[in-house]
Amino acid sequence: MRAVKTPIERLEFGLRWEAYRLAYFSSIGHSTEVAALTAKLQKLEEDLRRESYQFSDVGQSAFQ
């Protein structure tokens, strides 16, 4: 049976994967791919921040 991953786990995996790809393409000097991956990483980080905030209890009252 396949383990179900939470949205946060999927985003964290995506961040690691794209960071590895970014390191590879920057090491071989592929500047167009580096620019695209940098933008993709920024979007993933923003999505992860948004998803983490959504599942946190920040700003929630115990008396709602």
Number of C-alpha atoms within 10 A of each C-alpha: 3 4 5 8 9 9 13 16 12 12 18 14 12 17 19 12 12 16 16 12 15 21 13 13 17 16 11 8 11 12 13 10 14 18 14 11 19 14 12 17 19 12 13 17 16 12 15 20 13 12 14 13 12 10 9 9 10 8 7 8 7 6 4 4
